[in-house]
Amino acid sequence: MEIKEFVVVTDGLVGEVDMSFGWKISTLEGETIVEHVGPAFGQASSFRAKGYGVLSAMSFFRRVMEYKATTMELKGQLFLDNKGVITRIKQQMSYPHDYSFNTLSPDWDVIAQISKILIKSKWVPKFSIYMDIKINTRRMMSYLFLQN
């Protein structure tokens, strides 16, 4: 079985009435594999915009693996700057099924889809928060995300 290591950097932005997200997937050496930007929908919030970024990146992985019918094991790190999104994804993944208390939570639709993709792909990413990582790593992530 082939093991591929990668870095996923994702972010979201909120305007007055709209939201957007962007993500980039790179090798550990800094080679860009793919990047994407798009709109986020629903009640405008930073949490939801950043959640949409994670959902979009995970959906991309899922579709590629389905298309390639691969048995490749994924090993990677996901960087985002919203601890709340990370906490909610981990909580959702710990539940054996959906309960009313979590389905009524704001932005549950986005978090539930992320966790279902991660569980189905058997990938539990190492989550990192931009603000909590070393300056050098943060510079590297900025470089990866901003380079052409």
MDAnalysis code that builds the backbone (N, CA, C; Angstrom):
import MDAnalysis as mda
import numpy as np

u = mda.Universe.empty(444, n_residues=148, atom_resindex=np.repeat(np.arange(148), 3), trajectory=True)
u.add_TopologyAttr("name", ["N", "CA", "C"] * 148)
u.add_TopologyAttr("resid", np.arange(1, 149))
u.add_TopologyAttr("resname", ["MET", "GLU", "ILE", "LYS", "GLU", "PHE", "VAL", "VAL", "VAL", "THR", "ASP", "GLY", "LEU", "VAL", "GLY", "GLU", "VAL", "ASP", "MET", "SER", "PHE", "GLY", "TRP", "LYS", "ILE", "SER", "THR", "LEU", "GLU", "GLY", "GLU", "THR", "ILE", "VAL", "GLU", "HIS", "VAL", "GLY", "PRO", "ALA", "PHE", "GLY", "GLN", "ALA", "SER", "SER", "PHE", "ARG", "ALA", "LYS", "GLY", "TYR", "GLY", "VAL", "LEU", "SER", "ALA", "MET", "SER", "PHE", "PHE", "ARG", "ARG", "VAL", "MET", "GLU", "TYR", "LYS", "ALA", "THR", "THR", "MET", "GLU", "LEU", "LYS", "GLY", "GLN", "LEU", "PHE", "LEU", "ASP", "ASN", "LYS", "GLY", "VAL", "ILE", "THR", "ARG", "ILE", "LYS", "GLN", "GLN", "MET", "SER", "TYR", "PRO", "HIS", "ASP", "TYR", "SER", "PHE", "ASN", "THR", "LEU", "SER", "PRO", "ASP", "TRP", "ASP", "VAL", "ILE", "ALA", "GLN", "ILE", "SER", "LYS", "ILE", "LEU", "ILE", "LYS", "SER", "LYS", "TRP", "VAL", "PRO", "LYS", "PHE", "SER", "ILE", "TYR", "MET", "ASP", "ILE", "LYS", "ILE", "ASN", "THR", "ARG", "ARG", "MET", "MET", "SER", "TYR", "LEU", "PHE", "LEU", "GLN", "ASN"])
u.atoms.positions = np.array([
    [0.849, -1.181, 0.000],
    [0.000, 0.000, 0.000],
    [0.891, 1.239, 0.000],
    [0.589, 2.174, -0.869],
    [1.348, 3.409, -0.984],
    [0.858, 4.423, 0.046],
    [1.803, 5.127, 0.674],
    [1.450, 6.160, 1.639],
    [1.923, 7.499, 1.093],
    [1.028, 8.449, 1.009],
    [1.354, 9.793, 0.553],
    [1.189, 10.758, 1.720],
    [2.197, 11.614, 1.918],
    [2.112, 12.633, 2.958],
    [1.893, 13.989, 2.305],
    [1.097, 14.829, 2.949],
    [0.745, 16.108, 2.377],
    [0.362, 17.096, 3.462],
    [0.218, 18.348, 3.064],
    [-0.211, 19.423, 3.941],
    [-1.429, 20.081, 3.293],
    [-2.468, 20.297, 4.081],
    [-3.658, 21.013, 3.614],
    [-3.749, 22.306, 4.423],
    [-3.787, 23.432, 3.724],
    [-3.953, 24.735, 4.365],
    [-5.281, 25.287, 3.874],
    [-6.132, 25.694, 4.801],
    [-7.454, 26.179, 4.424],
    [-7.801, 27.433, 5.224],
    [-8.603, 28.294, 4.635],
    [-9.022, 29.513, 5.322],
    [-10.363, 29.955, 4.760],
    [-11.037, 30.797, 5.496],
    [-12.316, 31.338, 5.060],
    [-12.399, 32.816, 5.394],
    [-13.167, 33.543, 4.616],
    [-13.341, 34.979, 4.811],
    [-14.821, 35.321, 4.848],
    [-15.154, 36.324, 5.652],
    [-16.541, 36.770, 5.754],
    [-16.611, 38.240, 5.383],
    [-17.508, 38.555, 4.442],
    [-17.776, 39.947, 4.089],
    [-19.037, 40.409, 4.794],
    [-19.584, 41.504, 4.350],
    [-20.810, 42.025, 4.966],
    [-21.971, 41.045, 4.786],
    [-22.105, 40.496, 3.573],
    [-23.228, 39.594, 3.305],
    [-22.802, 38.303, 2.616],
    [-21.508, 38.142, 2.368],
    [-21.066, 36.933, 1.677],
    [-19.851, 36.318, 2.365],
    [-19.570, 35.090, 1.991],
    [-18.443, 34.355, 2.558],
    [-17.709, 33.647, 1.431],
    [-16.432, 33.380, 1.668],
    [-15.655, 32.614, 0.700],
    [-14.612, 31.799, 1.443],
    [-13.993, 30.871, 0.739],
    [-12.966, 30.028, 1.329],
    [-11.903, 29.761, 0.280],
    [-10.784, 29.270, 0.733],
    [-9.719, 28.838, -0.155],
    [-8.921, 27.741, 0.525],
    [-8.347, 26.851, -0.268],
    [-7.485, 25.821, 0.287],
    [-6.409, 25.455, -0.714],
    [-5.334, 24.905, -0.172],
    [-4.220, 24.477, -0.998],
    [-3.671, 23.187, -0.409],
    [-3.400, 22.224, -1.269],
    [-2.809, 20.955, -0.864],
    [-1.420, 20.893, -1.475],
    [-0.421, 20.645, -0.632],
    [0.969, 20.611, -1.070],
    [1.674, 19.394, -0.489],
    [2.772, 19.018, -1.125],
    [3.630, 17.973, -0.564],
    [4.385, 18.574, 0.616],
    [5.022, 17.727, 1.398],
    [5.822, 18.217, 2.516],
    [6.999, 19.056, 2.029],
    [7.390, 18.861, 0.787],
    [8.508, 19.615, 0.211],
    [8.061, 20.972, -0.330],
    [6.766, 21.253, -0.333],
    [6.261, 22.544, -0.780],
    [5.722, 22.572, -2.199],
    [5.683, 21.435, -2.863],
    [5.151, 21.381, -4.226],
    [3.622, 21.410, -4.175],
    [3.030, 22.360, -4.882],
    [1.574, 22.482, -4.910],
    [0.973, 21.331, -5.700],
    [0.017, 20.655, -5.096],
    [-0.709, 19.581, -5.773],
    [-1.955, 20.163, -6.419],
    [-2.726, 20.911, -5.631],
    [-3.966, 21.516, -6.132],
    [-4.373, 22.638, -5.187],
    [-5.091, 23.614, -5.724],
    [-5.636, 24.685, -4.901],
    [-7.012, 25.065, -5.432],
    [-7.814, 25.673, -4.562],
    [-9.183, 25.982, -4.949],
    [-9.713, 27.132, -4.094],
    [-10.590, 27.931, -4.667],
    [-11.328, 28.962, -3.929],
    [-12.798, 28.858, -4.331],
    [-13.679, 29.297, -3.438],
    [-15.092, 29.242, -3.770],
    [-15.947, 29.973, -2.761],
    [-17.241, 30.070, -3.033],
    [-18.164, 30.746, -2.118],
    [-18.649, 29.792, -1.022],
    [-18.987, 30.356, 0.115],
    [-19.619, 29.591, 1.194],
    [-21.048, 30.107, 1.338],
    [-21.936, 29.236, 1.748],
    [-23.352, 29.590, 1.800],
    [-23.898, 29.442, 3.214],
    [-24.984, 30.148, 3.490],
    [-25.627, 30.076, 4.791],
    [-25.469, 31.378, 5.553],
    [-25.781, 31.329, 6.845],
    [-25.648, 32.501, 7.715],
    [-24.172, 32.854, 7.829],
    [-23.811, 34.066, 7.435],
    [-22.407, 34.476, 7.376],
    [-21.744, 34.451, 8.753],
    [-20.670, 33.657, 8.853],
    [-19.841, 33.616, 10.063],
    [-18.464, 33.092, 9.678],
    [-17.472, 33.485, 10.449],
    [-16.115, 33.012, 10.215],
    [-16.059, 31.490, 10.359],
    [-16.743, 30.964, 11.366],
    [-16.785, 29.523, 11.609],
    [-17.282, 28.783, 10.374],
    [-18.375, 29.251, 9.805],
    [-18.966, 28.577, 8.653],
    [-18.075, 28.694, 7.413],
    [-17.496, 29.867, 7.181],
    [-16.615, 30.052, 6.027],
    [-15.399, 29.126, 6.119],
    [-14.795, 29.035, 7.294],
    [-13.630, 28.172, 7.482],
    [-14.038, 26.695, 7.411],
    [-15.211, 26.379, 7.931],
    [-15.731, 25.021, 7.828],
    [-15.961, 24.608, 6.380],
    [-16.483, 25.538, 5.574],
    [-16.673, 25.259, 4.148],
    [-15.346, 24.962, 3.466],
    [-14.284, 25.667, 3.867],
    [-12.966, 25.403, 3.298],
    [-12.506, 23.992, 3.576],
    [-12.661, 23.552, 4.820],
    [-12.291, 22.184, 5.194],
    [-13.161, 21.183, 4.436],
    [-14.473, 21.435, 4.387],
    [-15.395, 20.532, 3.691],
    [-15.035, 20.413, 2.213],
    [-14.720, 21.509, 1.584],
    [-14.362, 21.472, 0.169],
    [-13.090, 20.659, -0.064],
    [-12.069, 20.878, 0.754],
    [-10.814, 20.125, 0.609],
    [-11.035, 18.633, 0.850],
    [-11.811, 18.285, 1.873],
    [-12.065, 16.869, 2.169],
    [-12.914, 16.233, 1.068],
    [-13.857, 17.002, 0.514],
    [-14.674, 16.485, -0.595],
    [-13.802, 16.214, -1.813],
    [-12.836, 17.085, -2.054],
    [-11.903, 16.871, -3.163],
    [-11.161, 15.551, -2.976],
    [-10.617, 15.316, -1.772],
    [-9.914, 14.060, -1.501],
    [-10.814, 12.857, -1.728],
    [-12.035, 12.948, -1.223],
    [-12.961, 11.829, -1.362],
    [-13.226, 11.505, -2.830],
    [-13.482, 12.518, -3.625],
    [-13.776, 12.288, -5.043],
    [-12.573, 11.743, -5.801],
    [-11.389, 12.249, -5.499],
    [-10.189, 11.739, -6.158],
    [-9.978, 10.267, -5.811],
    [-10.153, 9.922, -4.540],
    [-9.959, 8.528, -4.135],
    [-11.011, 7.619, -4.756],
    [-12.251, 8.111, -4.871],
    [-13.291, 7.316, -5.534],
    [-12.961, 7.139, -7.019],
    [-12.543, 8.197, -7.672],
    [-12.227, 8.146, -9.099],
    [-11.056, 7.207, -9.374],
    [-10.034, 7.298, -8.543],
    [-8.840, 6.480, -8.738],
    [-9.019, 5.068, -8.169],
    [-10.096, 4.842, -7.407],
    [-10.322, 3.557, -6.735],
    [-9.028, 3.115, -6.047],
    [-8.467, 4.044, -5.285],
    [-7.160, 3.833, -4.691],
    [-7.225, 3.180, -3.315],
    [-6.160, 2.495, -2.988],
    [-6.002, 1.942, -1.639],
    [-4.905, 2.722, -0.911],
    [-4.547, 3.859, -1.459],
    [-3.505, 4.689, -0.881],
    [-3.904, 5.152, 0.517],
    [-2.977, 5.045, 1.448],
    [-3.220, 5.530, 2.800],
    [-2.851, 7.006, 2.859],
    [-3.747, 7.809, 3.391],
    [-3.496, 9.236, 3.494],
    [-2.852, 9.570, 4.830],
    [-1.832, 10.381, 4.773],
    [-1.181, 10.843, 5.985],
    [-0.870, 12.312, 5.780],
    [-1.504, 13.156, 6.554],
    [-1.291, 14.568, 6.338],
    [-1.676, 15.402, 7.527],
    [-1.450, 16.677, 7.358],
    [-1.751, 17.637, 8.405],
    [-2.638, 18.715, 7.821],
    [-3.645, 19.097, 8.596],
    [-4.611, 20.111, 8.178],
    [-4.391, 21.360, 9.019],
    [-4.130, 22.481, 8.359],
    [-3.905, 23.743, 9.048],
    [-5.086, 24.669, 8.825],
    [-5.647, 25.185, 9.919],
    [-6.652, 26.232, 9.841],
    [-6.575, 27.062, 11.098],
    [-7.186, 28.230, 11.081],
    [-7.035, 29.152, 12.204],
    [-8.323, 29.316, 13.012],
    [-9.070, 28.239, 13.175],
    [-10.291, 28.302, 13.967],
    [-10.376, 27.057, 14.837],
    [-10.044, 27.225, 16.099],
    [-10.042, 26.095, 17.032],
    [-11.450, 25.510, 17.203],
    [-12.460, 26.351, 17.096],
    [-13.842, 25.884, 17.226],
    [-14.204, 24.866, 16.161],
    [-13.770, 25.088, 14.931],
    [-14.043, 24.135, 13.848],
    [-13.373, 22.795, 14.161],
    [-12.120, 22.845, 14.578],
    [-11.387, 21.619, 14.908],
    [-12.081, 20.862, 16.039],
    [-12.449, 21.587, 17.091],
    [-13.119, 20.969, 18.238],
    [-14.425, 20.307, 17.825],
    [-15.232, 20.999, 17.041],
    [-16.519, 20.440, 16.615],
    [-16.354, 19.217, 15.717],
    [-15.354, 19.220, 14.829],
    [-15.121, 18.052, 13.972],
    [-14.747, 16.851, 14.837],
    [-13.841, 17.053, 15.767],
    [-13.424, 15.950, 16.653],
    [-14.598, 15.435, 17.480],
    [-15.419, 16.347, 18.004],
    [-16.602, 15.929, 18.765],
    [-17.541, 15.108, 17.897],
    [-17.839, 15.611, 16.712],
    [-18.767, 14.926, 15.812],
    [-18.260, 13.530, 15.459],
    [-16.955, 13.410, 15.227],
    [-16.385, 12.108, 14.866],
    [-16.441, 11.114, 16.021],
    [-16.560, 11.607, 17.251],
    [-16.591, 10.707, 18.408],
    [-17.977, 10.099, 18.660],
    [-19.024, 10.655, 18.045],
    [-20.379, 10.140, 18.241],
    [-20.642, 8.963, 17.308],
    [-21.219, 7.870, 17.827],
    [-21.518, 6.723, 16.963],
    [-22.634, 7.011, 15.957],
    [-23.501, 7.942, 16.267],
    [-24.552, 8.393, 15.355],
    [-24.971, 9.794, 15.777],
    [-25.839, 10.412, 15.015],
    [-26.256, 11.778, 15.315],
    [-27.270, 11.802, 16.445],
    [-27.119, 12.775, 17.324],
    [-28.037, 12.996, 18.434],
    [-28.700, 14.351, 18.232],
    [-29.872, 14.535, 18.846],
    [-30.586, 15.806, 18.668],
    [-29.772, 16.987, 19.178],
    [-28.983, 16.796, 20.252],
    [-28.232, 17.932, 20.779],
    [-27.157, 18.425, 19.806],
    [-26.618, 17.546, 18.973],
    [-25.615, 18.046, 18.031],
    [-26.222, 18.429, 16.689],
    [-27.353, 17.838, 16.323],
    [-27.962, 18.206, 15.044],
    [-28.604, 19.590, 15.107],
    [-28.865, 20.069, 16.292],
    [-29.447, 21.397, 16.456],
    [-28.380, 22.480, 16.607],
    [-27.138, 22.093, 16.630],
    [-26.038, 23.054, 16.766],
    [-25.901, 23.888, 15.495],
    [-25.483, 25.141, 15.655],
    [-25.256, 25.965, 14.454],
    [-24.188, 25.329, 13.573],
    [-24.375, 25.397, 12.299],
    [-23.414, 24.898, 11.304],
    [-23.192, 23.387, 11.377],
    [-24.128, 22.668, 11.971],
    [-24.005, 21.212, 12.069],
    [-23.904, 20.566, 10.695],
    [-24.623, 21.111, 9.717],
    [-24.612, 20.515, 8.383],
    [-23.202, 20.427, 7.811],
    [-22.411, 21.461, 7.987],
    [-21.045, 21.467, 7.459],
    [-20.162, 20.501, 8.252],
    [-20.223, 20.582, 9.570],
    [-19.386, 19.735, 10.432],
    [-19.718, 18.258, 10.239],
    [-20.993, 17.922, 10.122],
    [-21.394, 16.517, 9.934],
    [-20.852, 15.958, 8.623],
    [-20.888, 16.751, 7.566],
    [-20.370, 16.276, 6.276],
    [-18.861, 16.058, 6.336],
    [-18.142, 16.965, 6.990],
    [-16.684, 16.799, 7.132],
    [-16.379, 15.506, 7.866],
    [-17.041, 15.290, 8.996],
    [-16.739, 14.095, 9.796],
    [-17.114, 12.815, 9.058],
    [-18.203, 12.829, 8.304],
    [-18.585, 11.630, 7.539],
    [-17.543, 11.296, 6.472],
    [-17.012, 12.314, 5.812],
    [-15.964, 12.080, 4.810],
    [-14.724, 11.513, 5.473],
    [-14.322, 12.094, 6.601],
    [-13.114, 11.629, 7.289],
    [-13.272, 10.201, 7.790],
    [-14.430, 9.873, 8.340],
    [-14.672, 8.520, 8.835],
    [-14.679, 7.525, 7.679],
    [-15.350, 7.867, 6.576],
    [-15.428, 6.965, 5.426],
    [-14.054, 6.734, 4.800],
    [-13.221, 7.785, 4.757],
    [-11.902, 7.639, 4.156],
    [-10.879, 7.067, 5.137],
    [-11.303, 6.879, 6.378],
    [-10.421, 6.338, 7.428],
    [-9.191, 7.212, 7.627],
    [-9.367, 8.509, 7.474],
    [-8.264, 9.439, 7.686],
    [-8.608, 10.337, 8.857],
    [-7.769, 10.322, 9.876],
    [-7.907, 11.240, 10.997],
    [-6.719, 12.189, 10.908],
    [-6.946, 13.373, 10.353],
    [-5.819, 14.283, 10.153],
    [-5.264, 14.798, 11.466],
    [-3.997, 15.147, 11.435],
    [-3.404, 15.850, 12.555],
    [-3.772, 17.314, 12.357],
    [-4.650, 17.818, 13.197],
    [-5.100, 19.200, 13.075],
    [-4.095, 20.139, 13.728],
    [-3.841, 21.255, 13.113],
    [-3.004, 22.299, 13.692],
    [-3.693, 23.630, 13.506],
    [-3.487, 24.475, 14.471],
    [-4.066, 25.811, 14.412],
    [-2.941, 26.784, 14.090],
    [-3.147, 27.629, 13.116],
    [-2.121, 28.586, 12.686],
    [-1.473, 29.278, 13.881],
    [-2.290, 29.796, 14.770],
    [-1.782, 30.636, 15.852],
    [-0.924, 29.868, 16.849],
    [-1.075, 28.547, 16.931],
    [-0.373, 27.761, 17.940],
    [0.895, 27.094, 17.423],
    [1.237, 27.297, 16.173],
    [2.407, 26.614, 15.637],
    [3.589, 27.572, 15.546],
    [4.775, 27.016, 15.426],
    [5.993, 27.822, 15.408],
    [5.981, 28.825, 14.254],
    [6.688, 29.932, 14.467],
    [6.769, 30.996, 13.462],
    [7.278, 30.448, 12.127],
    [8.318, 29.618, 12.126],
    [8.869, 29.102, 10.870],
    [7.830, 28.285, 10.113],
    [7.089, 27.464, 10.822],
    [6.057, 26.666, 10.179],
    [4.971, 27.579, 9.636],
    [4.651, 28.617, 10.381],
    [3.621, 29.558, 9.943],
    [4.067, 30.277, 8.674],
    [5.333, 30.670, 8.613],
    [5.856, 31.307, 7.405],
    [5.779, 30.342, 6.224],
    [6.108, 29.064, 6.483],
    [6.051, 28.066, 5.415],
    [4.620, 27.935, 4.906],
    [3.644, 27.886, 5.808],
    [2.256, 27.751, 5.389],
    [1.814, 28.980, 4.597],
    [2.240, 30.178, 5.018],
    [1.907, 31.390, 4.264],
    [2.528, 31.322, 2.884],
    [3.747, 30.867, 2.817],
    [4.437, 30.742, 1.531],
    [3.697, 29.756, 0.620],
    [3.333, 28.601, 1.174],
    [2.628, 27.595, 0.382],
    [1.312, 28.146, -0.140],
    [0.610, 28.884, 0.714],
    [-0.716, 29.344, 0.358],
    [-0.680, 30.521, -0.608],
    [0.375, 31.337, -0.548],
    [0.402, 32.552, -1.352],
    [1.225, 32.439, -2.637],
    [2.082, 31.425, -2.747],
    [2.923, 31.349, -3.942],
    [2.085, 31.001, -5.166],
    [2.575, 31.385, -6.335],
    [1.840, 31.117, -7.586],
    [2.210, 29.785, -8.148],
])
